[in-house]
Amino acid sequence: MIDRLSREHFLTAEPDVRSRGWIYRSLNVEPIVNCVGTQTNFGGSQPSAVVVNAMAAAAEAFVDLDELAEGVGRRLGRLTGAQWGIVTAGSTAALSLATAACLAGNDPELMLRLPHLGGLPRRVLIPEEHRFDYDHIMTVVGAEVGSFLDLNDLARSLDTQPRMICMLGRALLQGVGPALEDVRKVAEHVPIIIDAAGLSPQSPDAWLQRGADLVIYSGGKFLRGPHSTGFLLGREDLCRAAWLNGPPHQSFGRAMKVGKEEIIGALAALEAWLIRSENDDQAKWDKTLAIIEKEAVALGLETQLLKAQPFSLVPRLRITWRKRYRYTADYVRRMAFLMQRVRFPDFWSMGEAIEINPFNMTGVEDINRVVLCLREIFGRIESPQSEAGTMSGESFELDVSGSWKVSIEFLGQHREDLFHLSQTRGWVRGTHKSRRLSGIIIGRMSSNGIVLNSRHVGQPLTIYHTFRGIPSEGALAGELTVGAASDEHRGLSLCSQFGRASWQAVRIKQSGAKVPRDYDCAQGR
C-alpha cells in the first residue's frame, strides 16, 4: 500500500523544502559532494539549463524517431563537419552499434544473426597499447577482437580481412602507439573508429579530418548533456547502419534505447559546448581549488596544481601528506565519505595522496564541506595508529595455513574455489584459484577477524575479491565484495563494483602454501 503522505511529499514538496538534493533525501538517499569529476558511478555531470529546457520541450510532443534521426543527423553534420551522426545510449552503446554497422551493415540476414556470424569475417583490430576497459563490448556484438603491435604487424593482420580498426583517442593524444595517419595509409580501405568518449568535440572534428571514418563522444560528461547519451559521428553509410542496428528497430541494439528527450538534450548540449566560453568555467574551477589549497597548506599538507590537458579537460588539485600522517589514500577517501559524504577520486590516487576534481562541485556549500572534511581528518598534530595497525602485542593462536575449499554464493550462482594459505604472525598470503583463474591472495588476521584480498589478472579487466570473515578452527565464513578494473583505473569503487556475496571455507590440508619470495605483502603485488 502506498503511503499517501510520503507520496504527496515526493510530488508536491513546498519550495522551502526543495533544497538541493531533496528528491534523493525523500528516498532516504543522501546526496554526495562530488570531487571525482564525471565518473559514471556518481552520476556523470549536472545537465545545463539549456539541456534541461530542451528536454522539457521535447517531452511536450511526439515524433517519429526515424524522422527525428534524419533531422538530428543533418544538424550533427553541420556542427562537426561529419557526413552524418546519431545520438546513442552512451558512448559504449555507440561503440557497440558502430561494430554492428561494420559487421552487418543493414543486411537483415546478418543483422538478425548478430552476434552469431559463424565463419563470416568479424575481426576487429586494435593497437596493443590502446586496449581499454570497454573494448570487450565489441565481442558482445559478435566481433573477434585482436591486437597489433606495430604497422608491420598491422599489415600482416590485413590477411584476416578485418572489418574495423578501433583506436583510443586519449592514447593518440599522448603519442602512444602508431599514429592515426600511418594506420590509415596501411589499412586504406578498413573503417577506422576513434573512441574519444572523454575528450572534447570540435568543429570541424579533428579525428575525421585526420582520416578516421567514425568517432565517438560521450554526451553526459564534459558536455553536461543527459548522462545516458553519446554520439557516433562520421561516414554517413556507417552511421545510418548503426542507427538501423539500434532502437527503435528490432535488431541487435534494440536494448540500447534512447528517448526523444535524450536525443534533443544531447544535441542541445553539443551545440552549447561548441559555442561555450571556456573562461567562465576555468575561473570557477581555479577559485574552488585555490580555497581548498589554502586550507590544505594551513594544515601542513603538500599541494600541487595539475593543469588541464587535452585528455583531462579540468585542472585538479593533488594533496599529499607523506610522513606526517600514517594514513593511506584509501583510508582518507573512506573517512571523507563517512564524515561529510565527500567523494574523492580513487583513480590515480594511491599511496599518500588524493586528488580533487572541481568539475561537479556546486557552489560554496560543497567547498565548505571539503574544507571541513580536511580539517576533521588532518587537523591534529599526531595522527592515530594507521588503519592497518602494527599488530604488535597481538597474539595469533589461530593459524590459517593450509589448503581450503571455498564455497561462494553469488546472486543466483554458486562457485567452488581453492585457497592455499601461509600465515606469519598476523599476515596471511598465498594463492586463490577460481573456476578458471589463479592469482595471489594476501591479507591479515586481527582480533576483528580476517581480511583477504585476491587479484586475478585477465582480459579485458583484472578481477578483485575482498573476503572478510570470522575464523574458527578448521573453518572460515563471512562476506565477499567483488569487482574488476584496469591497472590505470584501479580503485575502491571499481574493485567492488559487482556487489557482494557470502562465502565459507573448510580446511582440507594442514600445510603452508608456496608464495613468491619477492611478493610485496603490503602493496599487494
MOCOR-V813798 format. One record per residue. N is the residue number from 1. RES is the residue in three letters. SS is DSSP state (A for helix, B for strand, O for the rest). PSI is psi in radians with two decimals (NA if undefined). Layout:
BEGIN
n=N res=RES ss=SS psi=PSI
n=N res=RES ss=SS psi=PSI
END
This chain:
BEGIN
n=1 res=MET ss=O psi=2.32
n=2 res=ILE ss=O psi=2.29
n=3 res=ASP ss=O psi=1.96
n=4 res=ARG ss=A psi=-0.70
n=5 res=LEU ss=A psi=-0.77
n=6 res=SER ss=A psi=-0.57
n=7 res=ARG ss=A psi=-0.75
n=8 res=GLU ss=A psi=-0.66
n=9 res=HIS ss=A psi=-0.74
n=10 res=PHE ss=A psi=-0.69
n=11 res=LEU ss=A psi=-0.51
n=12 res=THR ss=A psi=0.53
n=13 res=ALA ss=O psi=2.43
n=14 res=GLU ss=O psi=2.72
n=15 res=PRO ss=O psi=-0.65
n=16 res=ASP ss=O psi=-0.33
n=17 res=VAL ss=O psi=-0.40
n=18 res=ARG ss=O psi=1.05
n=19 res=SER ss=O psi=2.82
n=20 res=ARG ss=O psi=2.20
n=21 res=GLY ss=O psi=0.10
n=22 res=TRP ss=A psi=-0.60
n=23 res=ILE ss=A psi=-0.50
n=24 res=TYR ss=A psi=-0.68
n=25 res=ARG ss=A psi=-0.52
n=26 res=SER ss=O psi=-0.28
n=27 res=LEU ss=O psi=0.24
n=28 res=ASN ss=O psi=0.60
n=29 res=VAL ss=O psi=2.04
n=30 res=GLU ss=O psi=2.21
n=31 res=PRO ss=O psi=2.85
n=32 res=ILE ss=O psi=2.84
n=33 res=VAL ss=B psi=2.03
n=34 res=ASN ss=B psi=1.72
n=35 res=CYS ss=B psi=0.23
n=36 res=VAL ss=O psi=-0.64
n=37 res=GLY ss=O psi=-2.35
n=38 res=THR ss=O psi=0.47
n=39 res=GLN ss=O psi=2.34
n=40 res=THR ss=A psi=-0.66
n=41 res=ASN ss=A psi=-0.48
n=42 res=PHE ss=A psi=0.34
n=43 res=GLY ss=O psi=0.11
n=44 res=GLY ss=O psi=-1.86
n=45 res=SER ss=O psi=3.03
n=46 res=GLN ss=O psi=2.03
n=47 res=PRO ss=O psi=2.46
n=48 res=SER ss=O psi=2.89
n=49 res=ALA ss=A psi=-0.64
n=50 res=VAL ss=A psi=-0.75
n=51 res=VAL ss=A psi=-0.79
n=52 res=VAL ss=A psi=-0.75
n=53 res=ASN ss=A psi=-0.68
n=54 res=ALA ss=A psi=-0.70
n=55 res=MET ss=A psi=-0.67
n=56 res=ALA ss=A psi=-0.70
n=57 res=ALA ss=A psi=-0.67
n=58 res=ALA ss=A psi=-0.52
n=59 res=ALA ss=O psi=-0.17
n=60 res=GLU ss=O psi=-0.23
n=61 res=ALA ss=O psi=2.91
n=62 res=PHE ss=O psi=2.81
n=63 res=VAL ss=O psi=2.63
n=64 res=ASP ss=O psi=2.14
n=65 res=LEU ss=A psi=-0.56
n=66 res=ASP ss=A psi=-0.66
n=67 res=GLU ss=A psi=-0.66
n=68 res=LEU ss=A psi=-0.70
n=69 res=ALA ss=A psi=-0.65
n=70 res=GLU ss=A psi=-0.83
n=71 res=GLY ss=A psi=-0.76
n=72 res=VAL ss=A psi=-0.69
n=73 res=GLY ss=A psi=-0.74
n=74 res=ARG ss=A psi=-0.73
n=75 res=ARG ss=A psi=-0.72
n=76 res=LEU ss=A psi=-0.63
n=77 res=GLY ss=A psi=-0.77
n=78 res=ARG ss=A psi=-0.61
n=79 res=LEU ss=A psi=-0.62
n=80 res=THR ss=A psi=-0.14
n=81 res=GLY ss=O psi=0.10
n=82 res=ALA ss=O psi=2.79
n=83 res=GLN ss=O psi=-0.60
n=84 res=TRP ss=B psi=3.06
n=85 res=GLY ss=B psi=2.82
n=86 res=ILE ss=B psi=2.74
n=87 res=VAL ss=B psi=2.31
n=88 res=THR ss=B psi=3.02
n=89 res=ALA ss=O psi=1.07
n=90 res=GLY ss=O psi=2.89
n=91 res=SER ss=A psi=-0.53
n=92 res=THR ss=A psi=-0.67
n=93 res=ALA ss=A psi=-0.64
n=94 res=ALA ss=A psi=-0.72
n=95 res=LEU ss=A psi=-0.71
n=96 res=SER ss=A psi=-0.80
n=97 res=LEU ss=A psi=-0.61
n=98 res=ALA ss=A psi=-0.71
n=99 res=THR ss=A psi=-0.77
n=100 res=ALA ss=A psi=-0.69
n=101 res=ALA ss=A psi=-0.72
n=102 res=CYS ss=A psi=-0.48
n=103 res=LEU ss=A psi=-0.64
n=104 res=ALA ss=A psi=-0.27
n=105 res=GLY ss=O psi=-2.35
n=106 res=ASN ss=O psi=0.56
n=107 res=ASP ss=O psi=1.93
n=108 res=PRO ss=A psi=-0.53
n=109 res=GLU ss=A psi=-0.62
n=110 res=LEU ss=A psi=-0.72
n=111 res=MET ss=A psi=-0.75
n=112 res=LEU ss=O psi=-0.10
n=113 res=ARG ss=O psi=-0.35
n=114 res=LEU ss=O psi=2.36
n=115 res=PRO ss=O psi=0.30
n=116 res=HIS ss=O psi=1.50
n=117 res=LEU ss=O psi=0.00
n=118 res=GLY ss=O psi=-2.25
n=119 res=GLY ss=O psi=0.09
n=120 res=LEU ss=O psi=2.69
n=121 res=PRO ss=O psi=2.24
n=122 res=ARG ss=O psi=0.36
n=123 res=ARG ss=B psi=2.37
n=124 res=VAL ss=B psi=2.29
n=125 res=LEU ss=B psi=2.57
n=126 res=ILE ss=B psi=2.38
n=127 res=PRO ss=B psi=2.45
n=128 res=GLU ss=A psi=-0.73
n=129 res=GLU ss=A psi=-0.14
n=130 res=HIS ss=A psi=0.03
n=131 res=ARG ss=O psi=2.37
n=132 res=PHE ss=O psi=3.02
n=133 res=ASP ss=O psi=-0.58
n=134 res=TYR ss=O psi=0.17
n=135 res=ASP ss=O psi=-0.27
n=136 res=HIS ss=O psi=-0.20
n=137 res=ILE ss=A psi=-0.43
n=138 res=MET ss=A psi=-0.51
n=139 res=THR ss=A psi=-0.45
n=140 res=VAL ss=A psi=-0.57
n=141 res=VAL ss=A psi=-0.38
n=142 res=GLY ss=O psi=-0.01
n=143 res=ALA ss=O psi=2.67
n=144 res=GLU ss=B psi=1.92
n=145 res=VAL ss=B psi=2.23
n=146 res=GLY ss=B psi=2.71
n=147 res=SER ss=B psi=2.71
n=148 res=PHE ss=B psi=2.53
n=149 res=LEU ss=O psi=-0.66
n=150 res=ASP ss=O psi=-3.03
n=151 res=LEU ss=A psi=-0.61
n=152 res=ASN ss=A psi=-0.73
n=153 res=ASP ss=A psi=-0.66
n=154 res=LEU ss=A psi=-0.78
n=155 res=ALA ss=A psi=-0.71
n=156 res=ARG ss=A psi=-0.59
n=157 res=SER ss=A psi=-0.28
n=158 res=LEU ss=A psi=-0.33
n=159 res=ASP ss=A psi=-0.34
n=160 res=THR ss=A psi=0.08
n=161 res=GLN ss=O psi=1.01
n=162 res=PRO ss=O psi=2.50
n=163 res=ARG ss=O psi=-0.29
n=164 res=MET ss=B psi=2.64
n=165 res=ILE ss=B psi=2.25
n=166 res=CYS ss=B psi=2.33
n=167 res=MET ss=B psi=2.62
n=168 res=LEU ss=B psi=2.08
n=169 res=GLY ss=A psi=-0.72
n=170 res=ARG ss=A psi=-0.69
n=171 res=ALA ss=A psi=-0.68
n=172 res=LEU ss=A psi=-0.70
n=173 res=LEU ss=A psi=-0.50
n=174 res=GLN ss=O psi=0.02
n=175 res=GLY ss=O psi=0.41
n=176 res=VAL ss=O psi=2.24
n=177 res=GLY ss=O psi=-3.06
n=178 res=PRO ss=O psi=2.66
n=179 res=ALA ss=O psi=2.62
n=180 res=LEU ss=A psi=-0.77
n=181 res=GLU ss=A psi=-0.64
n=182 res=ASP ss=A psi=-0.68
n=183 res=VAL ss=A psi=-0.70
n=184 res=ARG ss=A psi=-0.70
n=185 res=LYS ss=A psi=-0.70
n=186 res=VAL ss=A psi=-0.79
n=187 res=ALA ss=O psi=1.22
n=188 res=GLU ss=O psi=-0.66
n=189 res=HIS ss=O psi=0.11
n=190 res=VAL ss=O psi=2.25
n=191 res=PRO ss=O psi=2.33
n=192 res=ILE ss=B psi=2.24
n=193 res=ILE ss=B psi=2.37
n=194 res=ILE ss=B psi=2.09
n=195 res=ASP ss=B psi=1.78
n=196 res=ALA ss=O psi=0.67
n=197 res=ALA ss=O psi=-0.79
n=198 res=GLY ss=O psi=0.24
n=199 res=LEU ss=O psi=3.09
n=200 res=SER ss=O psi=2.12
n=201 res=PRO ss=O psi=2.61
n=202 res=GLN ss=O psi=2.92
n=203 res=SER ss=O psi=1.96
n=204 res=PRO ss=O psi=2.88
n=205 res=ASP ss=O psi=2.21
n=206 res=ALA ss=A psi=-0.66
n=207 res=TRP ss=A psi=-0.73
n=208 res=LEU ss=A psi=-0.64
n=209 res=GLN ss=A psi=-0.49
n=210 res=ARG ss=O psi=-0.06
n=211 res=GLY ss=O psi=-0.05
n=212 res=ALA ss=O psi=2.66
n=213 res=ASP ss=O psi=-0.57
n=214 res=LEU ss=B psi=2.65
n=215 res=VAL ss=B psi=2.54
n=216 res=ILE ss=B psi=2.39
n=217 res=TYR ss=B psi=2.64
n=218 res=SER ss=B psi=2.47
n=219 res=GLY ss=O psi=-0.34
n=220 res=GLY ss=O psi=0.28
n=221 res=LYS ss=O psi=-1.86
n=222 res=PHE ss=O psi=-0.45
n=223 res=LEU ss=O psi=-0.28
n=224 res=ARG ss=O psi=0.66
n=225 res=GLY ss=O psi=-3.00
n=226 res=PRO ss=O psi=2.32
n=227 res=HIS ss=O psi=-0.53
n=228 res=SER ss=O psi=0.50
n=229 res=THR ss=O psi=2.74
n=230 res=GLY ss=B psi=3.06
n=231 res=PHE ss=B psi=2.46
n=232 res=LEU ss=B psi=2.06
n=233 res=LEU ss=B psi=2.63
n=234 res=GLY ss=B psi=-2.34
n=235 res=ARG ss=O psi=2.31
n=236 res=GLU ss=A psi=-0.73
n=237 res=ASP ss=A psi=-0.71
n=238 res=LEU ss=A psi=-0.65
n=239 res=CYS ss=A psi=-0.72
n=240 res=ARG ss=A psi=-0.71
n=241 res=ALA ss=A psi=-0.68
n=242 res=ALA ss=A psi=-0.74
n=243 res=TRP ss=A psi=-0.74
n=244 res=LEU ss=A psi=-0.42
n=245 res=ASN ss=O psi=-0.08
n=246 res=GLY ss=B psi=-2.98
n=247 res=PRO ss=O psi=2.62
n=248 res=PRO ss=O psi=0.28
n=249 res=HIS ss=O psi=2.72
n=250 res=GLN ss=O psi=1.15
n=251 res=SER ss=O psi=-2.96
n=252 res=PHE ss=O psi=-0.77
n=253 res=GLY ss=B psi=0.29
n=254 res=ARG ss=O psi=-0.61
n=255 res=ALA ss=O psi=-0.28
n=256 res=MET ss=O psi=0.95
n=257 res=LYS ss=O psi=2.43
n=258 res=VAL ss=O psi=2.24
n=259 res=GLY ss=O psi=2.89
n=260 res=LYS ss=A psi=-0.64
n=261 res=GLU ss=A psi=-0.70
n=262 res=GLU ss=A psi=-0.68
n=263 res=ILE ss=A psi=-0.83
n=264 res=ILE ss=A psi=-0.72
n=265 res=GLY ss=A psi=-0.72
n=266 res=ALA ss=A psi=-0.73
n=267 res=LEU ss=A psi=-0.76
n=268 res=ALA ss=A psi=-0.67
n=269 res=ALA ss=A psi=-0.73
n=270 res=LEU ss=A psi=-0.75
n=271 res=GLU ss=A psi=-0.78
n=272 res=ALA ss=A psi=-0.67
n=273 res=TRP ss=A psi=-0.74
n=274 res=LEU ss=A psi=-0.32
n=275 res=ILE ss=O psi=0.26
n=276 res=ARG ss=O psi=2.91
n=277 res=SER ss=O psi=1.94
n=278 res=GLU ss=A psi=-0.48
n=279 res=ASN ss=A psi=-0.65
n=280 res=ASP ss=A psi=-0.84
n=281 res=ASP ss=A psi=-0.79
n=282 res=GLN ss=A psi=-0.73
n=283 res=ALA ss=A psi=-0.71
n=284 res=LYS ss=A psi=-0.79
n=285 res=TRP ss=A psi=-0.74
n=286 res=ASP ss=A psi=-0.74
n=287 res=LYS ss=A psi=-0.75
n=288 res=THR ss=A psi=-0.86
n=289 res=LEU ss=A psi=-0.59
n=290 res=ALA ss=A psi=-0.72
n=291 res=ILE ss=A psi=-0.80
n=292 res=ILE ss=A psi=-0.69
n=293 res=GLU ss=A psi=-0.72
n=294 res=LYS ss=A psi=-0.75
n=295 res=GLU ss=A psi=-0.71
n=296 res=ALA ss=A psi=-0.74
n=297 res=VAL ss=A psi=-0.70
n=298 res=ALA ss=A psi=-0.46
n=299 res=LEU ss=O psi=0.03
n=300 res=GLY ss=O psi=0.29
n=301 res=LEU ss=O psi=2.70
n=302 res=GLU ss=B psi=2.50
n=303 res=THR ss=B psi=2.69
n=304 res=GLN ss=B psi=2.20
n=305 res=LEU ss=B psi=2.11
n=306 res=LEU ss=B psi=2.02
n=307 res=LYS ss=O psi=2.70
n=308 res=ALA ss=O psi=2.53
n=309 res=GLN ss=B psi=2.86
n=310 res=PRO ss=O psi=-0.53
n=311 res=PHE ss=O psi=0.08
n=312 res=SER ss=B psi=1.60
n=313 res=LEU ss=O psi=-0.07
n=314 res=VAL ss=O psi=2.41
n=315 res=PRO ss=O psi=2.68
n=316 res=ARG ss=B psi=2.73
n=317 res=LEU ss=B psi=2.15
n=318 res=ARG ss=B psi=2.29
n=319 res=ILE ss=B psi=2.21
n=320 res=THR ss=B psi=2.44
n=321 res=TRP ss=O psi=-0.24
n=322 res=ARG ss=A psi=-2.21
n=323 res=LYS ss=A psi=-0.24
n=324 res=ARG ss=A psi=-0.59
n=325 res=TYR ss=O psi=2.39
n=326 res=ARG ss=O psi=0.94
n=327 res=TYR ss=O psi=2.55
n=328 res=THR ss=O psi=2.82
n=329 res=ALA ss=A psi=-0.65
n=330 res=ASP ss=A psi=-0.68
n=331 res=TYR ss=A psi=-0.79
n=332 res=VAL ss=A psi=-0.76
n=333 res=ARG ss=A psi=-0.72
n=334 res=ARG ss=A psi=-0.75
n=335 res=MET ss=A psi=-0.65
n=336 res=ALA ss=A psi=-0.68
n=337 res=PHE ss=A psi=-0.72
n=338 res=LEU ss=A psi=-0.64
n=339 res=MET ss=A psi=-0.81
n=340 res=GLN ss=A psi=0.18
n=341 res=ARG ss=O psi=0.61
n=342 res=VAL ss=B psi=2.24
n=343 res=ARG ss=B psi=2.01
n=344 res=PHE ss=B psi=2.67
n=345 res=PRO ss=O psi=2.48
n=346 res=ASP ss=O psi=0.09
n=347 res=PHE ss=O psi=2.42
n=348 res=TRP ss=O psi=-0.17
n=349 res=SER ss=O psi=1.77
n=350 res=MET ss=O psi=3.03
n=351 res=GLY ss=O psi=-2.04
n=352 res=GLU ss=O psi=0.88
n=353 res=ALA ss=B psi=2.57
n=354 res=ILE ss=B psi=2.83
n=355 res=GLU ss=B psi=2.65
n=356 res=ILE ss=B psi=2.14
n=357 res=ASN ss=B psi=2.09
n=358 res=PRO ss=O psi=0.02
n=359 res=PHE ss=O psi=-0.76
n=360 res=ASN ss=O psi=0.30
n=361 res=MET ss=O psi=2.28
n=362 res=THR ss=O psi=1.70
n=363 res=GLY ss=A psi=-3.06
n=364 res=VAL ss=A psi=-0.61
n=365 res=GLU ss=A psi=-0.78
n=366 res=ASP ss=A psi=-0.71
n=367 res=ILE ss=A psi=-0.79
n=368 res=ASN ss=A psi=-0.64
n=369 res=ARG ss=A psi=-0.71
n=370 res=VAL ss=A psi=-0.76
n=371 res=VAL ss=A psi=-0.80
n=372 res=LEU ss=A psi=-0.69
n=373 res=CYS ss=A psi=-0.80
n=374 res=LEU ss=A psi=-0.70
n=375 res=ARG ss=A psi=-0.71
n=376 res=GLU ss=A psi=-0.59
n=377 res=ILE ss=A psi=-0.75
n=378 res=PHE ss=A psi=0.06
n=379 res=GLY ss=O psi=0.84
n=380 res=ARG ss=O psi=2.66
n=381 res=ILE ss=O psi=-0.81
n=382 res=GLU ss=O psi=2.30
n=383 res=SER ss=O psi=2.62
n=384 res=PRO ss=O psi=3.05
n=385 res=GLN ss=O psi=2.46
n=386 res=SER ss=O psi=2.78
n=387 res=GLU ss=O psi=-0.55
n=388 res=ALA ss=O psi=-0.51
n=389 res=GLY ss=O psi=2.68
n=390 res=THR ss=O psi=-0.36
n=391 res=MET ss=O psi=0.19
n=392 res=SER ss=O psi=2.42
n=393 res=GLY ss=O psi=-0.26
n=394 res=GLU ss=O psi=2.47
n=395 res=SER ss=O psi=2.53
n=396 res=PHE ss=O psi=1.49
n=397 res=GLU ss=O psi=-0.49
n=398 res=LEU ss=O psi=2.21
n=399 res=ASP ss=O psi=2.14
n=400 res=VAL ss=O psi=0.21
n=401 res=SER ss=O psi=2.42
n=402 res=GLY ss=B psi=-3.00
n=403 res=SER ss=B psi=2.40
n=404 res=TRP ss=B psi=2.34
n=405 res=LYS ss=B psi=2.10
n=406 res=VAL ss=B psi=2.16
n=407 res=SER ss=B psi=2.16
n=408 res=ILE ss=B psi=2.28
n=409 res=GLU ss=B psi=1.73
n=410 res=PHE ss=B psi=-3.13
n=411 res=LEU ss=O psi=1.81
n=412 res=GLY ss=O psi=0.10
n=413 res=GLN ss=B psi=2.61
n=414 res=HIS ss=B psi=2.48
n=415 res=ARG ss=B psi=2.50
n=416 res=GLU ss=B psi=2.11
n=417 res=ASP ss=B psi=3.13
n=418 res=LEU ss=B psi=2.26
n=419 res=PHE ss=B psi=2.45
n=420 res=HIS ss=B psi=1.95
n=421 res=LEU ss=B psi=2.62
n=422 res=SER ss=B psi=2.35
n=423 res=GLN ss=B psi=2.32
n=424 res=THR ss=B psi=1.91
n=425 res=ARG ss=O psi=-2.10
n=426 res=GLY ss=O psi=-0.16
n=427 res=TRP ss=B psi=2.42
n=428 res=VAL ss=B psi=2.41
n=429 res=ARG ss=B psi=2.82
n=430 res=GLY ss=B psi=-2.56
n=431 res=THR ss=B psi=2.63
n=432 res=HIS ss=B psi=2.02
n=433 res=LYS ss=B psi=2.14
n=434 res=SER ss=O psi=-2.80
n=435 res=ARG ss=O psi=-0.72
n=436 res=ARG ss=O psi=0.03
n=437 res=LEU ss=O psi=2.74
n=438 res=SER ss=B psi=2.45
n=439 res=GLY ss=B psi=3.10
n=440 res=ILE ss=B psi=2.51
n=441 res=ILE ss=B psi=2.36
n=442 res=ILE ss=B psi=2.85
n=443 res=GLY ss=B psi=-2.92
n=444 res=ARG ss=B psi=2.68
n=445 res=MET ss=B psi=2.37
n=446 res=SER ss=B psi=-3.12
n=447 res=SER ss=O psi=-0.31
n=448 res=ASN ss=O psi=-0.13
n=449 res=GLY ss=B psi=-2.75
n=450 res=ILE ss=B psi=2.46
n=451 res=VAL ss=B psi=2.18
n=452 res=LEU ss=B psi=2.31
n=453 res=ASN ss=B psi=2.22
n=454 res=SER ss=B psi=2.74
n=455 res=ARG ss=B psi=2.07
n=456 res=HIS ss=B psi=1.89
n=457 res=VAL ss=O psi=2.28
n=458 res=GLY ss=O psi=3.12
n=459 res=GLN ss=O psi=2.33
n=460 res=PRO ss=O psi=-0.18
n=461 res=LEU ss=O psi=2.68
n=462 res=THR ss=B psi=2.39
n=463 res=ILE ss=B psi=2.36
n=464 res=TYR ss=B psi=2.39
n=465 res=HIS ss=B psi=2.39
n=466 res=THR ss=B psi=1.92
n=467 res=PHE ss=B psi=2.17
n=468 res=ARG ss=B psi=2.35
n=469 res=GLY ss=B psi=-3.14
n=470 res=ILE ss=B psi=2.12
n=471 res=PRO ss=B psi=2.63
n=472 res=SER ss=B psi=3.06
n=473 res=GLU ss=O psi=1.91
n=474 res=GLY ss=O psi=0.14
n=475 res=ALA ss=B psi=2.62
n=476 res=LEU ss=B psi=2.59
n=477 res=ALA ss=B psi=2.59
n=478 res=GLY ss=B psi=-2.60
n=479 res=GLU ss=B psi=2.61
n=480 res=LEU ss=B psi=2.40
n=481 res=THR ss=B psi=2.52
n=482 res=VAL ss=B psi=2.65
n=483 res=GLY ss=B psi=-3.05
n=484 res=ALA ss=B psi=2.60
n=485 res=ALA ss=B psi=2.71
n=486 res=SER ss=O psi=2.87
n=487 res=ASP ss=O psi=-0.65
n=488 res=GLU ss=O psi=-0.65
n=489 res=HIS ss=O psi=0.34
n=490 res=ARG ss=O psi=2.19
n=491 res=GLY ss=O psi=3.00
n=492 res=LEU ss=A psi=-0.72
n=493 res=SER ss=A psi=-0.76
n=494 res=LEU ss=A psi=-0.53
n=495 res=CYS ss=A psi=-0.11
n=496 res=SER ss=O psi=0.32
n=497 res=GLN ss=O psi=-0.30
n=498 res=PHE ss=O psi=0.20
n=499 res=GLY ss=O psi=-2.74
n=500 res=ARG ss=B psi=2.82
n=501 res=ALA ss=B psi=2.92
n=502 res=SER ss=B psi=2.67
n=503 res=TRP ss=B psi=2.68
n=504 res=GLN ss=B psi=2.62
n=505 res=ALA ss=B psi=2.56
n=506 res=VAL ss=B psi=2.29
n=507 res=ARG ss=B psi=2.29
n=508 res=ILE ss=B psi=-0.14
n=509 res=LYS ss=B psi=2.35
n=510 res=GLN ss=O psi=0.94
n=511 res=SER ss=O psi=2.80
n=512 res=GLY ss=O psi=2.96
n=513 res=ALA ss=O psi=2.60
n=514 res=LYS ss=O psi=2.22
n=515 res=VAL ss=O psi=2.45
n=516 res=PRO ss=O psi=2.37
n=517 res=ARG ss=O psi=-0.54
n=518 res=ASP ss=O psi=0.20
n=519 res=TYR ss=O psi=2.26
n=520 res=ASP ss=O psi=1.80
n=521 res=CYS ss=O psi=-0.65
n=522 res=ALA ss=O psi=-0.62
n=523 res=GLN ss=O psi=-0.18
n=524 res=GLY ss=O psi=0.61
n=525 res=ARG ss=O psi=NA
END
